[in-house]
Amino acid sequence: MTPSKILFYFCLSFITGIFLQSILSAQGGPAWGWKIPQMLVCGILLLGIILIILSLLSFPRKRESMVCAVDSGFPVKLGMTGTLGFCLLFLSLGILRMQISEFSIANDKLSKLNGTGKITLTGIILSEPDIRDTYQKLKVKVNDSTVLITTNRYPEYNYLDKIKITGKLEAPTEDEEFSYKNYLMKDGIYSTIFYPKIEVLGKSRGSLTPANFLYEKILFLKQKIRDSIQYNFSPPESSILEGTILGDNGAMSQDLKDKLNTTGLRHIIAVSGTHVVILSAIIMSLLIALGLKRGNAFYFALIIICFYVVLTGLPASGVRAGIMGGLYLLAQKLGRQSFGIRVIVLACAVMLIFNPLLLIYDIGFQLSFLAVIGLIYLEPPLAVIIKIFIKNLPTQAGKIENFVKVISATLAAQVFTLPILIYSFGNISFVSPITNLLIEPAVYGLMVFGFVSAFVGIFSTALGWIVSIPCYFLLQYFLWIINFFSQPWAIKTFENIHWIWLAILYLMIIIATKFLHKKFIQKF
């Protein structure tokens, strides 16, 4: 057993520990009533340590029964007993990490003031305001806590503004259909204030670190690009382009959002993991088709993904999606599925160390992870199948490769993310595979022409309008697809889906993927 495989099992054990405690906490309700008993966790930890010590004190006779771990450059011999001991150790650490996070949430000082009446707070706006049609949302840091403020669309507020707030702190709402509390909790927000009295005290220059200064300039550039888009395009074209390029959907009408949900295209107008991962796959394929070696294409594609995430304003969801996209590119560069999935699991474990709530409460994190797995395991056999069907077409090889990559990457990511989407939102779009295949090729042209026209429009409105002409036709095609397929029969809503169906669906996907690998990858 190789060191990378051993590390894979350790990370998987840590993730399992977080998962087990998260499931119990979710079942126990808002008071975190259900916890794995501390005595049981300590027992697992102690058993793991005992197994590790026994393994180090014994020397297996057969070389085949030994695995090698590396500590400070010196090989340490571990039997299967020692490996099991470390897995138990990491399992208990995962449980403890989640329980520590729950303890911090339960003892947040600001959340203890929820529902106590009107209070006055002073804080700093720590991210770009989320501006909608008639209102805006502000994330405000108050001491060591964060509060989400919903206020009127005007006056406008800016990143790092120091403000004085007078209003009523409330706990985020939750019901049977949607838990706004869990949605905000993963971002460290446990309190909300609706339409308080706000007084701007000035700019918090004491918080202007080099990182904050850079982020402020990124937001300035993002606003300039947004203004350029709104100058050259009118709604709904402008809102689609803002969503595709910048990940903003605040100005989008509810009717358009409903149509995107019906057609299964909502992920395109957001900085979603699925979108970034598919984008990574197709960029890599296009660069290789242009003649770049796989190693060089990897670095160019990684730069493009990083630039895209920065352009969107570095939201937490975008950063996580960018990390997953970058890891997929790394797996492509390495060219080994087994090593690729180990890197993905390692990155997942590292992100959960910092925020264990992502595993259960962040749908974007789950979709990013599943999309990468789909591209690593399901995309290769799908590509072979598609090539078999189109091998007789009179088309140049390079064009066939690009066409196949678009279709296989889109289908693979969708298959692996579909069950969690159905379970989380209760909706299934019957036309989603068709609409994504029709839209995905146009999306990347839309991103290229849209960004160029918006960037040029910052300096010259006339030249920006000329460059935006190809974008206009792509947007019309986008809208035509949405309007044509957004029919009542195109979507089915399910209520109260049990988690067992989620497990059954993923079991079927795993079995089908293994079958396709055996039949097409090993055969061809």
N, C-alpha and C positions, 0 to 999 in steps of 0.2 A: 504494500500500500504506500503510495507516494505521499510526501509531505503536503502537497496541495490538496490531495483527497482527504487527508486527516484534518486539515484546516477547514475543508468544506463541511465535514461532519460536525466539527466544533461550532461553526457558525450556524449550521442548521439546528443544532441543539439549543443554542442561545435564542434563535428566532422562535423555536417551539415553546420555550419557557415563557417568552413574552406573549405568544399566542394563547397559551393555556390560561394565564392570569387575565388577559384581556377579555377572553370569552366569559370567564366567571364574573368579572367586573361588569360586563355588559348585561349579564343575566341578573346581577344583584341590584341593578338600579342606580340612581344618581348618588346614593350615599356610599358607593363602593362597598356594599354590604357583604359580597361574597369574595373571600380571599382564600388562597391556598394557605393553610395553617403554617405559621412560622416553624413549628416543631417538625412538620413534614419537610419543609424546605431545608431546614438544618440537617435533617436525617439524610436527604438526598445528597446534600453537600458533603456530609461526613462520609457517606458510603463512597462517593466519588474519590475523596482524598485517600481512603483506605485502599481502594482498588489501585490507585496510582502508586502508592507506597509499595504494595505487594508486587506490582509489576516491576518497579525499579529494583526490588530486592531479589527478584528471580530472573533467571536467564533461560529463555526458551531454547530447547535443543535444536529445533528445526529452523532453518533460515526462513522457510516459507511462512512461519508463524510470527515473524517479526516485522515491525514497521519502524520507520525512522523519523524522528522529529528532530528539529534543529533548534538549539538554544545557545545563543551567543557564538555560533559558528562551530560548536562541538556536537557530534551526533550522540543522541541519547536513545538507547534501545528500549522500546516499549512493546509489550505484547498486546494482544487484543484486549486483555484485562485492563491494561493501562489506558488504551484508547477509549474503552467504555467508561472508565473512571473520569477521564477528562470530559466526555460527553455529558455525564451526570453533573459534573462541576459547572459546565457552561449552561446546562438546563436550569440549574438552581440560580445562576447569576442572571439569566433572563427573567425568571420569576421575580427576583429581588429588584431588578432594574425597573420593572413595571410597577411594583408595589411602592418603590421610592417615588416614582412619578405621581402615583395616586395620592401618596401622603402629601407631596408638595401642593397638589391641586386642592386637597381638602383643607390645607392650612394657609391658603392664599389670603393675605390680610385684606385686600380690597374686596374680594368676593364675600367676605363675612359681613360687609356693609350692604349687601343686596337686600332690597326691600325695607330698609330702615328709614326711608324718607329722603327729603331733599338735602343734598350735601354740596359742598364746594371743593373742587379738586384743581390742581395745577399740574399740567403735563406737557409733553412734547409730541407732536405728530411724527411718528416714526416710519411712515411709508407714504407712498403717493396716494392722495385721496381717491376713493372709488366713486366717480361721478356718474350719476344716472340722470334720467330726464328731469325729475322733479326734486330729487334729494341727492345727498352724498354721504358716504360713510368714511369716518376717520378712525384710524388706529392710533390711540394716544397712550404713551407710556407714562404712568404715574408711579414714581418711585421704582419698585421692582415688579410692578404689575402692569397689565395692559387692559384697556377698556375700549370697546367699540362704540363709537358715537354715530348716531343717525341724525342728520340735521338738514336744513333747507339747502337747495341747490346753490343759492347765493346768500351771503358773500362767499368768495372762493378762499380756500385755505391752501397752504403749501407745506411741503415736507420740511421738517425741523422748526415749524412755527411753535412758539411757546404760548399756550392758551390757558385761560382760566375758565372752568366749566362749573355751572351750577345747575343741578338736576337730580333726578332720582335714579340711583343704581338699581338695576334689575338683573336677575339671572336669565340667561338665554332660554327661549322657549323650547319645548319638545312635546311631541305627540306621537301617536301610533304610526303616522305616515313618515314623519321626518323629525329628526332631532337636531335642531339648530344648536343646541348646547354641545353635542358631540362634534358637530361641524366646526365650531369655533374653538373648542377645547384643544384640538390638535395644534392650533396656532398659538396656544398659550393665552387665550381670551376667555375669561370666566364671568365677565360683567358687561352689561350694555347700558347705554343711556339714550333715550329717544328725545330729540328736539330740546336740548338744554339751552340755557343762556350761555353764549360763548363770547369771551373777550380775548382778543389777540394782544399778548404782552410783548411781542417782538420775536426776533429770530434767536434761537438758542445757539449762539456761537460757541458756547462751552462744549457742545456735543459735536462740533464740526471737526471730526477726525479726518485723516486722509481718505479713509473708506467712505465716510459720509459725504465728503466733498466730491469724490468721484461719482457716487450714486446721485448726488444732486445734479451734476452735469449730464449724467445719462438721462435723468428725468427731463431736463431742459431740452435735450435733443429729441426725446420722445414726444414732447409737447409740440415742438416745431414740425415734426413729421406728421403728427395728428392734424395740426392746422393746415398743412399743405394738402393732405388728403381731403379734408372738409372743403377746401377751396375749389379743388378740381372735380369733386364728386358730390352728388347729393344723395340723401337716403333713398333707398336702402343700400345703394352701392357703397357709399362711404362707410357705413357701419360694418359691412362685410369685409371691406379692405382693412379697416382698423382691427377687426377681430383676427383676420388672417395674418397680418404683419405684426401687430403690436399685442395681440391677445386681449384686446379691449372689447367687451360686448355690452358695456353699460348703456350706450346710446341706442342699442338695437331694440326694435319694437318687439312686443310680446308675440305678435302674430308671426313675425319672422323666426323667432326662437322656437315657436311651436312647429313651424314647418321644418326647421332643421332637425328637431327631435323626431318628427314623423319620418323623415328621410334618412335618419341615422348619420347626419352630417354635423352634428353639434360640436364634435371634437375639433373640427377644422377651424372654427373661429375662436379657439382658446389655445393656451399654451399647455396642451395635454401631452401626457407621456406617449399615447398612441401616435399622435401627430408627429412628434419629434422623432420617435423611433422609426416610423415609416419614412420620414424625411431623411434620416440618417442612411437608411438602406438604399434609397433611390439615389441620393447624392453620391454614395460610394460607387454604385453601379455606373452612374454617368461618368464619373471621373476615370474609372477603369476603361470604359468604352472610348474615352477621349485619348487613351494611350498612356495614362499614368500607371506606374507600377502600384501594386496593392499597398505597399508600405508608404509611398508618397501620397497616394489617394487618401489614406487614413488620416494623415496630418492635415491635409487641405479640408477634408470633410469635418474634422474635429474643430478647426478654426471657424468654419461656417456655422456649426451648431453653437459654439460659444458666442459668436457674434450675434446670432439670432436671440439667444437667451438674454444677453446684455441689452439688446435693442428693446426687448419687451419690458425692461425695467427691473430685471432680476427678482421677480416674485419667487416666493418659496417653492410654489408648484413648478414654475419654469426651471428653477435650478435643479430640482429633483428629476424633472423630465430630461434636462440636458445631461445630467449624470448618467441616466439610463441609456440615453442615445449614445453617449460617448463610450459606455461599456459595451454596447452592441457593436460599435465600430472596432473596439479592441478585440472582441471575439472574432469578428470578421478578419482582422489583421492576423490574429494567431492561427486562424483556420482550423481550430479544434473545438468541437462542441463541448466536450467534457470539461476542458479548461475554461471555456467561455462561461458556462453556467456556474462554475466555481467562483469566478471573478464577480459575477452578478450577485451571488449569495453573500460573498464577503462584503460587497458594497452595501447590500441591504442590511446586513448586521451592523455595519459601522453607522449607517444613518439611524438605525433604531437605538443605538447606544445614546445618541443625542436626543432623540425624540421617539420613544417606544409607542406613542399614541398613533403614529402613522400607520402601523400595521393593520389596525381594525377600523380606524375612523377616517382615514384619508383614501378616498376612492381613487384619486389621481395617482397616488403611490402604488396602489394595487394594480391599476391599469398599466402603468409604466412597466412594472415588473413582469406582468403577464404578457404584455406586447413583446418584450425582449425575448422571453422564453419561446413565444410563438415563432418569432423570426429565426431563432437559433435552431429549433427542432422541426417545426412544420414547414417553414418556407422552402428548404432544399427539396423535399419530395414533391411539394406542389409545383416547384419550378420544373422538375423533371417531367411531371405529368403534363404540364402545359406545353412543354417543348415537344412531347410525343404527339400531341394533338395538332400542333401547328408546324411540324417539321417539313411538310410538303408545300408550305406557302412560299411563293416566289419573293422572298424578302431578304435583305442583306442581314448577315449574321449579327452585326452590331445592333441594328434596330430590333431584331428579334430578342436579343439579350435584354435590352432596355424595356421592351414591352413586357417580357416575361417577369422581370424584376418588379415592375409596377404592380402587376396582377398578383403575383405570388406573395409579395410583401404585404400588400393590402389585405388579402384573404387570410394570411397566417395570423396577422395581428388581430383581425376581427374575430376569428374563430376563438382565439384564446381569451379575448376580453368580453365576448358576448355573454357568457353565463353570469359574470359578476355584474354586468350592466342590467341584465334582466332581474337578478336578485336585489340589486340596490335600488333600481328605479321602477321595477314592475312593468317595463315596456319592452316590446320586441318589435323592431322595424323589419317587415318582410322584404322591403326594397333596399335595405342598407347595403348588401353586397353589390347590387347593381349600381346604385348611386355613387358609392365610393369608387368603384372602378371607372365610372364615367367622369368623376370630379377630380380624383387624385392627380392625373396628369396635368390638368388645367391649374390646379392649386399652386404648383411649383412655378409655373409660368406667371401666375398671378402674383406670387411672392416676389419674383425677380423684377418684373415690370412695375409692380406696385411700389416696391422699395425705391427703385431707380427714379420713377416719376415723382415720388414724394420727396426724395432727397434733393433732386434737381429743382423741384418746386420751391424749396426753401430759399434758393438764390435767384431763381427766375421763374415767375409765375407763367409766362408765355411758353418757355421751353418745357417747363414741367407739364403743362397741358398737352403739348405735342407728344411728349414721351408717354403720356397716360392713355393715348388712343388705343394701343393694343390691350391695355388693362380694361378699358371700357367694354370691349367685345368679349373678353374673358368673363367679366362680371355679368354680362347679359346671358352668356351661356350658363353660368352658375345659377342665376335666378331662374332661367328656363327649366333647368333640371329640378330645382327645388319646387317650383310651382306645378310642374308636370307630375311629379311623384308624390306630392303631399296630399294624398287622397285618404278619406276615412278608413278604407280597407287596408291601407298600407301599414298600420300599426295596431298592435293588440296589447291591451293592458291586463296585467295579472295582479291579483290582490293576495296579500298574506302568503307569499311564497316561502315554503319551509326550506331551511338550510340543507336538508337532505337532498333536495333536487339539485342544489348547487354542487354537492359532492358527486352525485350521479352523473351530471353533465360533464364535469371535469374528468371523471373516471372514463367516460366514453371517449372524450377527446384524447386522453393519454393512450388508450388502447388503439384508437384509430391512427394516431401519430406513429406508434410503434409498428403497426401493420404496414403503413405507407413506407416507413424507413426500410423495413425488411423486404418489401416487394419492389421498391423503386431505387432506393439509394444503394443497397447492397447488390442488387441485380445489375444496375447500370453503372 
